[in-house]
Amino acid sequence: NNVKILIHSLFLLRKWIAGGVCHSKVHLSGKTVLITGANTGIGKETARDMARRGARVVMACRDLIRAERAANEIRRSTGNCDIVVRQLDLASLYSVRQFAKEYNATEERLDVLINNAGVMMCPKWLTEDGYETQLAVNHLGHFLLTNLLLGKLKSSAPSRVVNVSSMAHKCGEIHFDDLCFEKRPYNALVSYRQSKLANVLFSKELACRMKGTGVSSFSLHPGIIRTELSRHVERWSLLLKVLLAIPCMLLMKTPWQGAQTSIYCAVTEGLEDKSGCYFSDCAVKEPAPEGNDSQTALRLWEVSVQMVAYTEET
């Protein structure tokens, strides 16, 4: 009996950890979905779902070889051959500009932009633009990309921008006086939390600026996922890894489960009045108070504009 109780308890725990599932049957024939970091993890599963719904899927990835491999797998598994791979390095503002220039010149539509790519707790690396990597990839690159594609999003309205954040934003703070850790010791976790809070604030301010245009903006926590995102996390001892392996398998979502909230925000009908909201497990959730601060969101937008040297004519 004790064994049965334990098994049942583990089953209920696993079901709770798995979280929500997107049940929308919306078909996306004639629509174009752009996903950053779509060659692995939840980005790949999100791309697969969009392909199954009949969308034209543009996979924006840094590693073209891995991206083409993932695209071929998605084509085979969904029967949708309208899958396009394009190179995008979010750590390079030049790469972002080149990608957006090509996209705007060659693609007719952009119905859903899913800002999915990210790095987590990497060492203190600086990008070619001189910015700390987590801030640059997780926030600044997507900020510039979104702004450069706003014309296409507006012309395709109703359209959506989906920003993959994290519950880690709830411990975050935007250090406006030292965004790139030039004045204080670098802390990978503090940096990650700052970048994820930036995702929530960016989504909120974008929603305010897009009122009346037909462009909606959402941010979300996908859950704790078994993906490559944590590859930079400090190495554990082999013994500790073994001891934690089973609990981690139970407590972490699969990439398919982790993609569900991204998919939900991308396709669920009637979400337009939730623009600017934060989601988790396919439901609106309350972000941290810092994520609801309109003044901080506005200030971050203005600082980001300066950092990426963005103008409407860019």
Secondary structure, 3 states (H helix, E strand, C coil): CHHHHHHHHHHHHHHHHHCCCCCCCCCCCCCEEEEECCCCHHHHHHHHHHHHCCCEEEEEECCHHHHHHHHHHHHHHHCCCCEEEEECCCCCHHHHHHHHHHHHHHCCCCCEEEECCCCCCCCCCECCCCCEHHHHHHHHHHHHHHHHCHHHHHHCCCEEEEEECCHHHHHCCCCCCCCCCCCCCCCHHHHHHHHHHHHHHHHHHHHHHCCCCCEEEEEEECCCECCHHHHHCCCCCHHHHHHHHHHHHHHCECHHHHHHHHHHHHHCCCCHHHCCCEEECCEEECCCHHHHCHHHHHHHHHHHHHHHCCCCCC
